[in-house]
């Protein structure tokens, strides 16, 4: 089973600027690439057949499919696939960009518009609606953009290129299974890395997690807000969101606080650099004894880790296990914090 943390990190929206600076197609090389690609499509077809996909769908989806060099260029431009390392950028500008007044207001307007269905979804999955809306707001700006790459073409190209062949071959087969389940192929557009719809699910995630929020028998994560929220909620419940627990709480850290004493001794099996920036786990009561004070009410027995992304004298947070669930959706501390803060602002 592919690791969902890595899957999520592939689905970031890459600035449109990048597209503008891609080299123009090198025709000879591309012809050779296309020939190899056409051969590889037969391998994918066989995999799909082995997984029980119908012949009609296999033929329909692979017909006329071509290699997409733009997808490979975008993949190679990803953070972590070459450049990177060094000091992390500051959080404050990220926060200003993602937790802005417009995104807050539109989240609140969406909450008001969906007030008829929200209580049912919250009761069923145990995840607060502001968290679901904040994810939706981060992923696609509440459906404002969800990508227009042809997903069959993107996934087959990434599988053919081979850096993560098993992962993307599996996603290609999952995409075909969606068609067998009745999802119209015209719907299958998304990010260059294969994420689609309001919650930016990969095909395997759609098959496993997408939910029917309005009970019409379809799981429409592209157009239906109820299905969108229920699907994100189902993801969170599945990832271990604890009902009734916050994601975190702002905290004040005393001057001269000794960070070295609270450094985490654990190396996370996945996404280690992200988890490494968070302190060891302590109860709120233990943090209080170290002089770290929650800025609001917090149960003394609640287990949290401390994070002060921009260093001494800047905002800090005590983060619960639910914060780590947000990281499972997209493994980035700034994403996680920004989702939590947007959710708090929407709830206000
Ligand atoms: Ca539905």
py3Dmol code that shows the C-alpha trace and the ligand (Angstrom):
import py3Dmol

protein = """\
ATOM      1  CA  UNK A   1       0.000   0.000   0.000  1.00  0.00           C
ATOM      2  CA  UNK A   2       1.429   3.361  -0.987  1.00  0.00           C
ATOM      3  CA  UNK A   3       2.143   5.785   1.788  1.00  0.00           C
ATOM      4  CA  UNK A   4      -0.553   8.483   1.995  1.00  0.00           C
ATOM      5  CA  UNK A   5       1.864  11.032   3.434  1.00  0.00           C
ATOM      6  CA  UNK A   6       4.025  10.944   0.372  1.00  0.00           C
ATOM      7  CA  UNK A   7       0.972  10.913  -1.853  1.00  0.00           C
ATOM      8  CA  UNK A   8      -0.254  14.116  -0.330  1.00  0.00           C
ATOM      9  CA  UNK A   9       3.068  15.865  -0.691  1.00  0.00           C
ATOM     10  CA  UNK A  10       2.915  15.222  -4.414  1.00  0.00           C
ATOM     11  CA  UNK A  11      -0.290  17.083  -4.877  1.00  0.00           C
ATOM     12  CA  UNK A  12       0.801  20.606  -4.050  1.00  0.00           C
ATOM     13  CA  UNK A  13      -0.229  23.167  -6.523  1.00  0.00           C
ATOM     14  CA  UNK A  14       2.880  24.336  -8.335  1.00  0.00           C
ATOM     15  CA  UNK A  15       2.841  28.026  -9.229  1.00  0.00           C
ATOM     16  CA  UNK A  16       1.592  28.756 -12.711  1.00  0.00           C
ATOM     17  CA  UNK A  17       4.831  30.661 -13.167  1.00  0.00           C
ATOM     18  CA  UNK A  18       6.689  27.366 -13.496  1.00  0.00           C
ATOM     19  CA  UNK A  19       4.642  26.414 -16.501  1.00  0.00           C
ATOM     20  CA  UNK A  20       5.712  29.588 -18.210  1.00  0.00           C
ATOM     21  CA  UNK A  21       9.418  28.770 -17.934  1.00  0.00           C
ATOM     22  CA  UNK A  22       9.311  25.143 -19.078  1.00  0.00           C
ATOM     23  CA  UNK A  23      11.567  24.462 -22.041  1.00  0.00           C
ATOM     24  CA  UNK A  24       9.741  24.070 -25.319  1.00  0.00           C
ATOM     25  CA  UNK A  25       9.215  20.479 -26.469  1.00  0.00           C
ATOM     26  CA  UNK A  26      12.288  18.807 -27.857  1.00  0.00           C
ATOM     27  CA  UNK A  27      10.699  17.010 -30.757  1.00  0.00           C
ATOM     28  CA  UNK A  28      13.120  14.148 -31.493  1.00  0.00           C
ATOM     29  CA  UNK A  29      13.457  13.142 -27.864  1.00  0.00           C
ATOM     30  CA  UNK A  30       9.723  13.323 -27.454  1.00  0.00           C
ATOM     31  CA  UNK A  31       9.053  10.996 -30.382  1.00  0.00           C
ATOM     32  CA  UNK A  32      11.297   8.361 -28.800  1.00  0.00           C
ATOM     33  CA  UNK A  33       9.639   8.932 -25.454  1.00  0.00           C
ATOM     34  CA  UNK A  34       6.212   8.508 -27.068  1.00  0.00           C
ATOM     35  CA  UNK A  35       7.166   5.185 -28.651  1.00  0.00           C
ATOM     36  CA  UNK A  36       8.357   3.837 -25.300  1.00  0.00           C
ATOM     37  CA  UNK A  37       5.256   5.212 -23.653  1.00  0.00           C
ATOM     38  CA  UNK A  38       2.918   3.441 -26.079  1.00  0.00           C
ATOM     39  CA  UNK A  39       4.647   0.163 -25.250  1.00  0.00           C
ATOM     40  CA  UNK A  40       4.316   0.826 -21.541  1.00  0.00           C
ATOM     41  CA  UNK A  41       0.585   1.514 -21.901  1.00  0.00           C
ATOM     42  CA  UNK A  42       0.156  -2.162 -22.763  1.00  0.00           C
ATOM     43  CA  UNK A  43       1.762  -3.046 -19.429  1.00  0.00           C
ATOM     44  CA  UNK A  44      -0.692  -0.738 -17.664  1.00  0.00           C
ATOM     45  CA  UNK A  45      -3.579  -2.277 -19.609  1.00  0.00           C
ATOM     46  CA  UNK A  46      -2.499  -5.734 -18.435  1.00  0.00           C
ATOM     47  CA  UNK A  47      -2.337  -4.523 -14.834  1.00  0.00           C
ATOM     48  CA  UNK A  48      -5.823  -3.070 -15.129  1.00  0.00           C
ATOM     49  CA  UNK A  49      -7.124  -6.312 -16.633  1.00  0.00           C
ATOM     50  CA  UNK A  50      -5.517  -8.254 -13.778  1.00  0.00           C
ATOM     51  CA  UNK A  51      -7.302  -5.972 -11.306  1.00  0.00           C
ATOM     52  CA  UNK A  52     -10.671  -6.706 -12.923  1.00  0.00           C
ATOM     53  CA  UNK A  53     -11.207  -3.508 -14.931  1.00  0.00           C
ATOM     54  CA  UNK A  54     -13.533  -4.058 -17.900  1.00  0.00           C
ATOM     55  CA  UNK A  55     -12.139  -4.224 -21.444  1.00  0.00           C
ATOM     56  CA  UNK A  56     -14.408  -1.376 -22.505  1.00  0.00           C
ATOM     57  CA  UNK A  57     -12.912   0.957 -19.889  1.00  0.00           C
ATOM     58  CA  UNK A  58      -9.327  -0.125 -20.625  1.00  0.00           C
ATOM     59  CA  UNK A  59      -9.801   0.608 -24.331  1.00  0.00           C
ATOM     60  CA  UNK A  60     -11.658   3.864 -23.753  1.00  0.00           C
ATOM     61  CA  UNK A  61      -9.100   5.294 -21.339  1.00  0.00           C
ATOM     62  CA  UNK A  62      -5.882   4.293 -23.102  1.00  0.00           C
ATOM     63  CA  UNK A  63      -6.981   5.191 -26.614  1.00  0.00           C
ATOM     64  CA  UNK A  64      -5.019   8.150 -27.958  1.00  0.00           C
ATOM     65  CA  UNK A  65      -3.164   8.632 -24.670  1.00  0.00           C
ATOM     66  CA  UNK A  66       0.205  10.365 -25.102  1.00  0.00           C
ATOM     67  CA  UNK A  67       3.204  11.074 -22.901  1.00  0.00           C
ATOM     68  CA  UNK A  68       3.022  14.469 -21.176  1.00  0.00           C
ATOM     69  CA  UNK A  69       6.493  16.054 -20.774  1.00  0.00           C
ATOM     70  CA  UNK A  70       5.026  18.953 -18.814  1.00  0.00           C
ATOM     71  CA  UNK A  71       4.059  16.572 -15.987  1.00  0.00           C
ATOM     72  CA  UNK A  72       7.607  15.268 -15.713  1.00  0.00           C
ATOM     73  CA  UNK A  73       9.044  18.797 -15.685  1.00  0.00           C
ATOM     74  CA  UNK A  74       6.670  19.721 -12.858  1.00  0.00           C
ATOM     75  CA  UNK A  75       7.541  16.550 -10.943  1.00  0.00           C
ATOM     76  CA  UNK A  76      11.253  17.281 -11.188  1.00  0.00           C
ATOM     77  CA  UNK A  77      10.692  20.840  -9.983  1.00  0.00           C
ATOM     78  CA  UNK A  78       9.123  19.550  -6.740  1.00  0.00           C
ATOM     79  CA  UNK A  79      10.798  20.473  -3.442  1.00  0.00           C
ATOM     80  CA  UNK A  80      12.720  17.434  -2.253  1.00  0.00           C
ATOM     81  CA  UNK A  81      13.517  16.123  -5.721  1.00  0.00           C
ATOM     82  CA  UNK A  82      16.817  17.937  -5.919  1.00  0.00           C
ATOM     83  CA  UNK A  83      17.261  21.372  -4.375  1.00  0.00           C
ATOM     84  CA  UNK A  84      16.169  22.186  -0.840  1.00  0.00           C
ATOM     85  CA  UNK A  85      17.458  21.698   2.673  1.00  0.00           C
ATOM     86  CA  UNK A  86      18.903  24.442   4.814  1.00  0.00           C
ATOM     87  CA  UNK A  87      16.892  26.785   7.001  1.00  0.00           C
ATOM     88  CA  UNK A  88      13.118  26.504   6.622  1.00  0.00           C
ATOM     89  CA  UNK A  89      11.348  29.649   5.398  1.00  0.00           C
ATOM     90  CA  UNK A  90       9.405  31.675   8.007  1.00  0.00           C
ATOM     91  CA  UNK A  91       5.782  30.790   8.800  1.00  0.00           C
ATOM     92  CA  UNK A  92       4.421  34.336   9.156  1.00  0.00           C
ATOM     93  CA  UNK A  93       4.224  35.122   5.399  1.00  0.00           C
ATOM     94  CA  UNK A  94       2.661  31.713   4.703  1.00  0.00           C
ATOM     95  CA  UNK A  95       0.060  32.423   7.375  1.00  0.00           C
ATOM     96  CA  UNK A  96      -0.760  35.851   5.939  1.00  0.00           C
ATOM     97  CA  UNK A  97      -1.238  34.300   2.519  1.00  0.00           C
ATOM     98  CA  UNK A  98      -3.407  31.356   3.601  1.00  0.00           C
ATOM     99  CA  UNK A  99      -5.348  32.675   6.583  1.00  0.00           C
ATOM    100  CA  UNK A 100      -6.458  35.891   4.952  1.00  0.00           C
ATOM    101  CA  UNK A 101      -9.708  37.786   5.419  1.00  0.00           C
ATOM    102  CA  UNK A 102     -11.128  36.654   2.071  1.00  0.00           C
ATOM    103  CA  UNK A 103     -10.560  32.946   2.737  1.00  0.00           C
ATOM    104  CA  UNK A 104     -12.015  33.325   6.238  1.00  0.00           C
ATOM    105  CA  UNK A 105     -15.102  35.163   4.965  1.00  0.00           C
ATOM    106  CA  UNK A 106     -15.726  32.652   2.195  1.00  0.00           C
ATOM    107  CA  UNK A 107     -15.333  29.778   4.659  1.00  0.00           C
ATOM    108  CA  UNK A 108     -17.905  31.382   6.917  1.00  0.00           C
ATOM    109  CA  UNK A 109     -20.246  31.986   3.984  1.00  0.00           C
ATOM    110  CA  UNK A 110     -19.888  28.338   2.974  1.00  0.00           C
ATOM    111  CA  UNK A 111     -20.624  27.241   6.556  1.00  0.00           C
ATOM    112  CA  UNK A 112     -23.809  29.344   6.508  1.00  0.00           C
ATOM    113  CA  UNK A 113     -24.845  27.979   3.112  1.00  0.00           C
ATOM    114  CA  UNK A 114     -24.322  24.388   4.277  1.00  0.00           C
ATOM    115  CA  UNK A 115     -25.844  24.814   7.733  1.00  0.00           C
ATOM    116  CA  UNK A 116     -28.546  22.280   6.831  1.00  0.00           C
ATOM    117  CA  UNK A 117     -26.132  19.402   6.287  1.00  0.00           C
ATOM    118  CA  UNK A 118     -23.209  20.267   8.569  1.00  0.00           C
ATOM    119  CA  UNK A 119     -24.665  18.980  11.878  1.00  0.00           C
ATOM    120  CA  UNK A 120     -25.305  15.561  10.325  1.00  0.00           C
ATOM    121  CA  UNK A 121     -21.769  15.297   8.940  1.00  0.00           C
ATOM    122  CA  UNK A 122     -20.206  16.450  12.220  1.00  0.00           C
ATOM    123  CA  UNK A 123     -22.276  13.953  14.207  1.00  0.00           C
ATOM    124  CA  UNK A 124     -21.496  11.099  11.856  1.00  0.00           C
ATOM    125  CA  UNK A 125     -17.727  11.569  11.543  1.00  0.00           C
ATOM    126  CA  UNK A 126     -16.832  13.527  14.691  1.00  0.00           C
ATOM    127  CA  UNK A 127     -14.776  16.142  12.857  1.00  0.00           C
ATOM    128  CA  UNK A 128     -15.729  19.834  13.260  1.00  0.00           C
ATOM    129  CA  UNK A 129     -16.992  21.495  10.080  1.00  0.00           C
ATOM    130  CA  UNK A 130     -14.514  24.421  10.327  1.00  0.00           C
ATOM    131  CA  UNK A 131     -11.645  21.930   9.993  1.00  0.00           C
ATOM    132  CA  UNK A 132     -13.298  20.371   6.922  1.00  0.00           C
ATOM    133  CA  UNK A 133     -13.907  23.786   5.393  1.00  0.00           C
ATOM    134  CA  UNK A 134     -10.323  24.864   6.124  1.00  0.00           C
ATOM    135  CA  UNK A 135      -9.016  21.808   4.263  1.00  0.00           C
ATOM    136  CA  UNK A 136     -11.317  22.564   1.338  1.00  0.00           C
ATOM    137  CA  UNK A 137     -10.191  26.209   1.422  1.00  0.00           C
ATOM    138  CA  UNK A 138      -6.524  25.206   1.365  1.00  0.00           C
ATOM    139  CA  UNK A 139      -6.771  22.493  -1.245  1.00  0.00           C
ATOM    140  CA  UNK A 140      -8.839  24.202  -3.908  1.00  0.00           C
ATOM    141  CA  UNK A 141      -9.953  27.564  -2.507  1.00  0.00           C
ATOM    142  CA  UNK A 142     -13.439  26.079  -1.889  1.00  0.00           C
ATOM    143  CA  UNK A 143     -13.552  24.604  -5.375  1.00  0.00           C
ATOM    144  CA  UNK A 144     -12.200  27.688  -7.134  1.00  0.00           C
ATOM    145  CA  UNK A 145      -9.537  25.614  -8.884  1.00  0.00           C
ATOM    146  CA  UNK A 146      -8.953  21.876  -8.835  1.00  0.00           C
ATOM    147  CA  UNK A 147      -6.690  21.383 -11.833  1.00  0.00           C
ATOM    148  CA  UNK A 148      -7.343  20.648 -15.497  1.00  0.00           C
ATOM    149  CA  UNK A 149      -4.679  18.059 -16.276  1.00  0.00           C
ATOM    150  CA  UNK A 150      -6.012  14.910 -17.941  1.00  0.00           C
ATOM    151  CA  UNK A 151      -5.552  12.447 -15.068  1.00  0.00           C
ATOM    152  CA  UNK A 152      -5.167   9.294 -17.167  1.00  0.00           C
ATOM    153  CA  UNK A 153      -2.420  11.026 -19.134  1.00  0.00           C
ATOM    154  CA  UNK A 154      -0.678  12.404 -16.009  1.00  0.00           C
ATOM    155  CA  UNK A 155      -0.752   9.123 -14.091  1.00  0.00           C
ATOM    156  CA  UNK A 156       0.362   6.993 -17.056  1.00  0.00           C
ATOM    157  CA  UNK A 157       3.183   9.472 -17.747  1.00  0.00           C
ATOM    158  CA  UNK A 158       4.392   9.444 -14.127  1.00  0.00           C
ATOM    159  CA  UNK A 159       4.198   5.638 -14.027  1.00  0.00           C
ATOM    160  CA  UNK A 160       6.131   5.367 -17.292  1.00  0.00           C
ATOM    161  CA  UNK A 161       8.823   7.814 -16.144  1.00  0.00           C
ATOM    162  CA  UNK A 162       9.456   5.342 -13.349  1.00  0.00           C
ATOM    163  CA  UNK A 163      10.672   7.297 -10.326  1.00  0.00           C
ATOM    164  CA  UNK A 164       7.635   6.045  -8.375  1.00  0.00           C
ATOM    165  CA  UNK A 165       6.330   3.539 -10.872  1.00  0.00           C
ATOM    166  CA  UNK A 166       4.355   1.225  -8.575  1.00  0.00           C
ATOM    167  CA  UNK A 167       2.602   4.126  -6.930  1.00  0.00           C
ATOM    168  CA  UNK A 168       1.428   5.754 -10.142  1.00  0.00           C
ATOM    169  CA  UNK A 169       0.665   2.509 -11.979  1.00  0.00           C
ATOM    170  CA  UNK A 170      -1.610   1.668  -9.041  1.00  0.00           C
ATOM    171  CA  UNK A 171      -3.262   5.084  -9.260  1.00  0.00           C
ATOM    172  CA  UNK A 172      -3.810   4.645 -12.997  1.00  0.00           C
ATOM    173  CA  UNK A 173      -5.596   1.339 -12.379  1.00  0.00           C
ATOM    174  CA  UNK A 174      -7.628   2.966  -9.585  1.00  0.00           C
ATOM    175  CA  UNK A 175      -8.652   5.719 -12.012  1.00  0.00           C
ATOM    176  CA  UNK A 176      -9.960   3.104 -14.436  1.00  0.00           C
ATOM    177  CA  UNK A 177     -11.883   1.443 -11.614  1.00  0.00           C
ATOM    178  CA  UNK A 178     -13.585   4.786 -10.978  1.00  0.00           C
ATOM    179  CA  UNK A 179     -14.788   4.772 -14.581  1.00  0.00           C
ATOM    180  CA  UNK A 180     -16.106   1.236 -14.115  1.00  0.00           C
ATOM    181  CA  UNK A 181     -18.014   2.533 -11.091  1.00  0.00           C
ATOM    182  CA  UNK A 182     -19.717   5.115 -13.277  1.00  0.00           C
ATOM    183  CA  UNK A 183     -17.623   8.268 -12.830  1.00  0.00           C
ATOM    184  CA  UNK A 184     -17.720  10.025 -16.221  1.00  0.00           C
ATOM    185  CA  UNK A 185     -14.247  10.205 -17.837  1.00  0.00           C
ATOM    186  CA  UNK A 186     -14.890  13.887 -18.574  1.00  0.00           C
ATOM    187  CA  UNK A 187     -14.771  14.410 -14.803  1.00  0.00           C
ATOM    188  CA  UNK A 188     -11.260  13.007 -14.494  1.00  0.00           C
ATOM    189  CA  UNK A 189      -9.256  16.214 -14.553  1.00  0.00           C
ATOM    190  CA  UNK A 190      -6.992  17.356 -11.757  1.00  0.00           C
ATOM    191  CA  UNK A 191      -3.516  18.353 -10.612  1.00  0.00           C
ATOM    192  CA  UNK A 192      -0.470  17.283 -12.590  1.00  0.00           C
ATOM    193  CA  UNK A 193       0.236  14.700  -9.853  1.00  0.00           C
ATOM    194  CA  UNK A 194      -3.175  13.057 -10.067  1.00  0.00           C
ATOM    195  CA  UNK A 195      -5.167  14.738  -7.285  1.00  0.00           C
ATOM    196  CA  UNK A 196      -8.739  15.620  -8.118  1.00  0.00           C
ATOM    197  CA  UNK A 197     -11.907  17.318  -7.045  1.00  0.00           C
ATOM    198  CA  UNK A 198     -12.599  19.653  -4.125  1.00  0.00           C
ATOM    199  CA  UNK A 199     -10.577  17.586  -1.596  1.00  0.00           C
ATOM    200  CA  UNK A 200      -7.783  16.741  -4.102  1.00  0.00           C
ATOM    201  CA  UNK A 201      -7.995  12.982  -3.623  1.00  0.00           C
ATOM    202  CA  UNK A 202      -5.888  10.565  -5.614  1.00  0.00           C
ATOM    203  CA  UNK A 203      -7.942   7.844  -7.348  1.00  0.00           C
ATOM    204  CA  UNK A 204      -7.112   5.149  -4.756  1.00  0.00           C
ATOM    205  CA  UNK A 205      -8.210   7.563  -2.036  1.00  0.00           C
ATOM    206  CA  UNK A 206     -11.444   8.218  -3.888  1.00  0.00           C
ATOM    207  CA  UNK A 207     -12.167   4.485  -4.078  1.00  0.00           C
ATOM    208  CA  UNK A 208     -11.392   3.939  -0.402  1.00  0.00           C
ATOM    209  CA  UNK A 209     -12.540   7.129   1.327  1.00  0.00           C
ATOM    210  CA  UNK A 210     -14.903   9.285  -0.758  1.00  0.00           C
ATOM    211  CA  UNK A 211     -18.340   9.418   0.862  1.00  0.00           C
ATOM    212  CA  UNK A 212     -21.891  10.223  -0.176  1.00  0.00           C
ATOM    213  CA  UNK A 213     -22.830  13.147   2.058  1.00  0.00           C
ATOM    214  CA  UNK A 214     -26.265  13.922   0.650  1.00  0.00           C
ATOM    215  CA  UNK A 215     -27.439  10.341   0.196  1.00  0.00           C
ATOM    216  CA  UNK A 216     -28.134  10.516  -3.540  1.00  0.00           C
ATOM    217  CA  UNK A 217     -26.074   7.365  -4.169  1.00  0.00           C
ATOM    218  CA  UNK A 218     -23.173   9.189  -5.836  1.00  0.00           C
ATOM    219  CA  UNK A 219     -19.847  10.348  -4.386  1.00  0.00           C
ATOM    220  CA  UNK A 220     -19.474  13.619  -6.226  1.00  0.00           C
ATOM    221  CA  UNK A 221     -16.336  15.270  -4.816  1.00  0.00           C
ATOM    222  CA  UNK A 222     -16.239  17.622  -7.804  1.00  0.00           C
ATOM    223  CA  UNK A 223     -19.567  19.423  -7.530  1.00  0.00           C
ATOM    224  CA  UNK A 224     -21.371  18.471  -4.354  1.00  0.00           C
ATOM    225  CA  UNK A 225     -20.411  20.311  -1.140  1.00  0.00           C
ATOM    226  CA  UNK A 226     -22.030  17.650   1.078  1.00  0.00           C
ATOM    227  CA  UNK A 227     -20.077  14.871  -0.613  1.00  0.00           C
ATOM    228  CA  UNK A 228     -16.915  16.990  -0.393  1.00  0.00           C
ATOM    229  CA  UNK A 229     -17.232  17.606   3.354  1.00  0.00           C
ATOM    230  CA  UNK A 230     -18.264  14.015   4.097  1.00  0.00           C
ATOM    231  CA  UNK A 231     -15.299  12.704   2.104  1.00  0.00           C
ATOM    232  CA  UNK A 232     -12.764  14.897   3.931  1.00  0.00           C
ATOM    233  CA  UNK A 233     -14.440  13.959   7.238  1.00  0.00           C
ATOM    234  CA  UNK A 234     -14.189  10.273   6.370  1.00  0.00           C
ATOM    235  CA  UNK A 235     -10.484  10.725   5.651  1.00  0.00           C
ATOM    236  CA  UNK A 236      -9.965  12.398   9.025  1.00  0.00           C
ATOM    237  CA  UNK A 237     -11.956   9.792  10.947  1.00  0.00           C
ATOM    238  CA  UNK A 238     -10.003   7.042   9.188  1.00  0.00           C
ATOM    239  CA  UNK A 239      -6.694   8.771  10.007  1.00  0.00           C
ATOM    240  CA  UNK A 240      -7.552   8.821  13.719  1.00  0.00           C
ATOM    241  CA  UNK A 241      -9.104  12.238  14.460  1.00  0.00           C
ATOM    242  CA  UNK A 242     -10.188  12.295  18.094  1.00  0.00           C
ATOM    243  CA  UNK A 243     -13.682  13.637  18.575  1.00  0.00           C
ATOM    244  CA  UNK A 244     -13.899  16.620  20.897  1.00  0.00           C
ATOM    245  CA  UNK A 245     -10.161  17.380  20.962  1.00  0.00           C
ATOM    246  CA  UNK A 246      -8.788  20.613  19.456  1.00  0.00           C
ATOM    247  CA  UNK A 247      -5.978  20.601  16.886  1.00  0.00           C
ATOM    248  CA  UNK A 248      -3.884  22.787  19.108  1.00  0.00           C
ATOM    249  CA  UNK A 249      -3.827  25.955  21.131  1.00  0.00           C
ATOM    250  CA  UNK A 250      -1.671  29.080  21.045  1.00  0.00           C
ATOM    251  CA  UNK A 251       0.814  29.255  23.907  1.00  0.00           C
ATOM    252  CA  UNK A 252       3.308  31.659  25.404  1.00  0.00           C
ATOM    253  CA  UNK A 253       6.879  30.468  25.811  1.00  0.00           C
ATOM    254  CA  UNK A 254       9.036  32.080  28.546  1.00  0.00           C
ATOM    255  CA  UNK A 255      12.176  33.988  27.653  1.00  0.00           C
ATOM    256  CA  UNK A 256      15.282  31.850  27.628  1.00  0.00           C
ATOM    257  CA  UNK A 257      13.251  28.634  27.263  1.00  0.00           C
ATOM    258  CA  UNK A 258      15.506  25.627  26.781  1.00  0.00           C
ATOM    259  CA  UNK A 259      14.489  23.977  23.527  1.00  0.00           C
ATOM    260  CA  UNK A 260      17.235  21.410  23.700  1.00  0.00           C
ATOM    261  CA  UNK A 261      15.561  19.904  26.780  1.00  0.00           C
ATOM    262  CA  UNK A 262      12.310  19.207  24.907  1.00  0.00           C
ATOM    263  CA  UNK A 263      13.672  18.070  21.545  1.00  0.00           C
ATOM    264  CA  UNK A 264      11.914  14.955  20.314  1.00  0.00           C
ATOM    265  CA  UNK A 265      13.986  11.787  20.656  1.00  0.00           C
ATOM    266  CA  UNK A 266      11.854  10.061  18.009  1.00  0.00           C
ATOM    267  CA  UNK A 267      12.568   9.815  14.309  1.00  0.00           C
ATOM    268  CA  UNK A 268       9.237   9.596  12.497  1.00  0.00           C
ATOM    269  CA  UNK A 269       9.097   6.702  10.012  1.00  0.00           C
ATOM    270  CA  UNK A 270       7.612   9.008   7.394  1.00  0.00           C
ATOM    271  CA  UNK A 271       7.987  12.690   6.767  1.00  0.00           C
ATOM    272  CA  UNK A 272      10.748  12.900   9.379  1.00  0.00           C
ATOM    273  CA  UNK A 273      11.903  16.516   8.796  1.00  0.00           C
ATOM    274  CA  UNK A 274       8.371  17.786   9.435  1.00  0.00           C
ATOM    275  CA  UNK A 275       7.938  15.876  12.703  1.00  0.00           C
ATOM    276  CA  UNK A 276      11.492  16.733  13.778  1.00  0.00           C
ATOM    277  CA  UNK A 277      10.544  20.406  14.148  1.00  0.00           C
ATOM    278  CA  UNK A 278       7.959  19.562  16.821  1.00  0.00           C
ATOM    279  CA  UNK A 279       9.000  19.037  20.445  1.00  0.00           C
ATOM    280  CA  UNK A 280       8.626  15.854  22.482  1.00  0.00           C
ATOM    281  CA  UNK A 281       5.125  15.046  23.793  1.00  0.00           C
ATOM    282  CA  UNK A 282       4.096  16.405  27.198  1.00  0.00           C
ATOM    283  CA  UNK A 283       0.816  16.989  28.956  1.00  0.00           C
ATOM    284  CA  UNK A 284      -0.444  20.548  29.216  1.00  0.00           C
ATOM    285  CA  UNK A 285       0.198  20.255  32.963  1.00  0.00           C
ATOM    286  CA  UNK A 286       3.849  19.393  32.323  1.00  0.00           C
ATOM    287  CA  UNK A 287       4.176  22.320  29.929  1.00  0.00           C
ATOM    288  CA  UNK A 288       2.744  24.660  32.549  1.00  0.00           C
ATOM    289  CA  UNK A 289       5.404  23.485  35.001  1.00  0.00           C
ATOM    290  CA  UNK A 290       8.053  24.384  32.392  1.00  0.00           C
ATOM    291  CA  UNK A 291       6.578  27.874  32.117  1.00  0.00           C
ATOM    292  CA  UNK A 292       4.735  27.332  28.806  1.00  0.00           C
ATOM    293  CA  UNK A 293       1.203  28.706  29.174  1.00  0.00           C
ATOM    294  CA  UNK A 294      -1.749  27.904  26.912  1.00  0.00           C
ATOM    295  CA  UNK A 295      -3.535  31.092  25.782  1.00  0.00           C
ATOM    296  CA  UNK A 296      -7.019  29.709  26.405  1.00  0.00           C
ATOM    297  CA  UNK A 297      -8.605  26.813  28.214  1.00  0.00           C
ATOM    298  CA  UNK A 298      -6.844  23.468  27.825  1.00  0.00           C
ATOM    299  CA  UNK A 299      -7.184  20.239  29.784  1.00  0.00           C
ATOM    300  CA  UNK A 300      -4.076  19.592  31.912  1.00  0.00           C
ATOM    301  CA  UNK A 301      -4.017  15.927  30.875  1.00  0.00           C
ATOM    302  CA  UNK A 302      -4.031  16.691  27.117  1.00  0.00           C
ATOM    303  CA  UNK A 303      -0.878  15.462  25.355  1.00  0.00           C
ATOM    304  CA  UNK A 304       0.720  18.034  23.097  1.00  0.00           C
ATOM    305  CA  UNK A 305       3.966  18.968  21.444  1.00  0.00           C
ATOM    306  CA  UNK A 306       5.298  22.515  21.281  1.00  0.00           C
ATOM    307  CA  UNK A 307       6.087  24.357  18.055  1.00  0.00           C
ATOM    308  CA  UNK A 308       7.433  27.880  17.616  1.00  0.00           C
ATOM    309  CA  UNK A 309       8.205  28.021  13.905  1.00  0.00           C
ATOM    310  CA  UNK A 310       9.738  31.495  13.754  1.00  0.00           C
ATOM    311  CA  UNK A 311      11.856  31.273  16.897  1.00  0.00           C
ATOM    312  CA  UNK A 312      11.961  33.050  20.290  1.00  0.00           C
ATOM    313  CA  UNK A 313       9.539  35.925  20.786  1.00  0.00           C
ATOM    314  CA  UNK A 314       7.158  34.812  18.000  1.00  0.00           C
ATOM    315  CA  UNK A 315       3.819  32.894  18.164  1.00  0.00           C
ATOM    316  CA  UNK A 316       3.942  29.323  19.486  1.00  0.00           C
ATOM    317  CA  UNK A 317       1.420  26.505  19.660  1.00  0.00           C
ATOM    318  CA  UNK A 318       0.796  23.369  21.688  1.00  0.00           C
ATOM    319  CA  UNK A 319      -0.285  20.763  19.133  1.00  0.00           C
ATOM    320  CA  UNK A 320      -2.380  17.659  19.795  1.00  0.00           C
ATOM    321  CA  UNK A 321      -2.631  14.321  18.038  1.00  0.00           C
ATOM    322  CA  UNK A 322      -5.327  15.854  15.838  1.00  0.00           C
ATOM    323  CA  UNK A 323      -2.693  18.186  14.395  1.00  0.00           C
ATOM    324  CA  UNK A 324      -0.796  15.068  13.290  1.00  0.00           C
ATOM    325  CA  UNK A 325      -3.971  13.934  11.553  1.00  0.00           C
ATOM    326  CA  UNK A 326      -3.945  17.170   9.530  1.00  0.00           C
ATOM    327  CA  UNK A 327      -0.319  16.347   8.642  1.00  0.00           C
ATOM    328  CA  UNK A 328      -1.515  13.028   7.259  1.00  0.00           C
ATOM    329  CA  UNK A 329      -3.639  14.950   4.783  1.00  0.00           C
ATOM    330  CA  UNK A 330      -0.622  16.969   3.681  1.00  0.00           C
ATOM    331  CA  UNK A 331       2.655  16.565   5.508  1.00  0.00           C
ATOM    332  CA  UNK A 332       3.758  20.147   6.023  1.00  0.00           C
ATOM    333  CA  UNK A 333       3.822  21.986   9.339  1.00  0.00           C
ATOM    334  CA  UNK A 334       2.823  25.260   7.707  1.00  0.00           C
ATOM    335  CA  UNK A 335      -0.118  23.585   6.004  1.00  0.00           C
ATOM    336  CA  UNK A 336      -1.145  21.997   9.313  1.00  0.00           C
ATOM    337  CA  UNK A 337      -0.905  25.200  11.332  1.00  0.00           C
ATOM    338  CA  UNK A 338      -2.564  27.239   8.657  1.00  0.00           C
ATOM    339  CA  UNK A 339      -5.490  24.774   8.394  1.00  0.00           C
ATOM    340  CA  UNK A 340      -5.933  24.894  12.169  1.00  0.00           C
ATOM    341  CA  UNK A 341      -5.802  28.683  12.283  1.00  0.00           C
ATOM    342  CA  UNK A 342      -8.180  29.093   9.342  1.00  0.00           C
ATOM    343  CA  UNK A 343     -10.599  26.660  11.028  1.00  0.00           C
ATOM    344  CA  UNK A 344     -10.455  28.709  14.255  1.00  0.00           C
ATOM    345  CA  UNK A 345     -11.087  31.914  12.307  1.00  0.00           C
ATOM    346  CA  UNK A 346     -14.048  30.377  10.415  1.00  0.00           C
ATOM    347  CA  UNK A 347     -15.519  29.177  13.725  1.00  0.00           C
ATOM    348  CA  UNK A 348     -15.296  32.635  15.293  1.00  0.00           C
TER     349      UNK A 348
END
"""
ligand_1 = """\
1
CA
Ca -23.828 12.408 -3.191
"""
view = py3Dmol.view(width=600, height=400)
view.addModel(protein, "pdb")
view.setStyle({"model": 0}, {"cartoon": {"style": "trace"}})
view.addModel(ligand_1, "xyz")
view.setStyle({"model": 1}, {"stick": {}})
view.zoomTo()
view.show()
